[in-house]
Amino acid sequence: MKFIVVWVVLLTLAPVLSVFGEDGHDDNEIILQLAAGVSIDTINARYDTSTDDVLLNGSVYKVEVSDSANLDATVAAMQKDPDIKKVEFN
């Protein structure tokens, strides 16, 4: 009986878990907050990203990295960029 319960739980969670990478975040999305006066278009051109959503009245953005294999490197570079106040995995 325990086996059946575990199996049902795993089947229920499978679609949710498949959206995320091994490290628990979406495979190619980043949430970032820009410094004052910086355009999201500038950041997208700099890092080969595209805007998925605008959050908090235009001060926070969800962007997608074109190549998910470069997600960690892109976040690391963005963390050092003075034009970006805050960046994190989605």
C-alpha positions in Angstrom: 0.0 0.0 0.0 2.9 2.4 0.8 4.3 1.8 -2.6 1.1 2.8 -4.3 0.8 6.0 -2.3 4.4 6.9 -3.1 3.8 6.1 -6.8 0.7 8.3 -6.9 2.5 11.2 -5.2 5.4 10.9 -7.7 3.0 10.8 -10.7 1.2 13.9 -9.3 4.4 15.9 -8.9 6.1 14.8 -12.1 4.7 17.6 -14.3 5.7 20.2 -11.7 9.2 18.9 -11.2 9.9 18.6 -14.9 9.7 22.4 -15.3 12.6 22.9 -13.0 16.3 22.1 -13.4 18.3 19.9 -11.1 19.0 22.9 -8.8 15.3 23.7 -8.3 14.9 26.8 -10.5 13.4 27.3 -13.9 15.9 26.3 -16.5 16.3 29.7 -18.2 14.5 32.4 -16.2 16.0 35.2 -14.1 14.4 37.9 -12.0 16.2 41.2 -11.8 15.9 44.7 -10.6 17.7 47.4 -12.6 19.5 50.5 -11.3 17.7 53.8 -11.9 17.8 55.0 -15.4 18.9 51.7 -17.0 16.8 50.3 -19.8 15.8 46.6 -19.9 16.6 46.7 -23.6 20.2 47.5 -22.8 20.4 44.6 -20.4 18.7 42.2 -22.9 21.2 43.2 -25.6 24.2 42.9 -23.2 23.3 39.4 -21.9 21.3 37.9 -24.9 18.1 37.8 -22.8 14.5 38.6 -23.6 11.9 40.1 -21.3 9.2 37.6 -20.2 7.3 39.9 -17.8 7.5 43.3 -16.1 6.8 43.2 -12.4 6.3 45.8 -9.6 5.4 48.7 -11.9 8.4 48.3 -14.2 11.1 48.1 -11.6 11.6 44.4 -11.6 11.8 42.1 -14.7 11.6 38.4 -15.5 13.9 37.7 -18.3 14.7 34.5 -20.2 18.3 33.5 -21.1 18.4 32.3 -24.7 20.8 29.4 -23.9 19.9 27.7 -20.6 23.3 26.2 -20.5 24.7 29.7 -19.8 22.2 30.5 -17.0 24.7 30.2 -14.1 27.3 32.3 -16.0 24.8 34.9 -16.9 23.6 35.3 -13.3 27.2 35.5 -12.1 28.0 38.2 -14.6 24.8 40.1 -13.8 25.6 40.1 -10.1 28.8 42.1 -10.9 27.0 44.5 -13.2 26.5 48.0 -11.6 23.4 48.5 -13.9 21.6 45.7 -12.1 20.7 46.2 -8.4 19.5 42.6 -7.7 19.4 39.4 -9.7 18.2 35.9 -8.7 17.1 32.6 -10.3 13.3 32.4 -10.9 
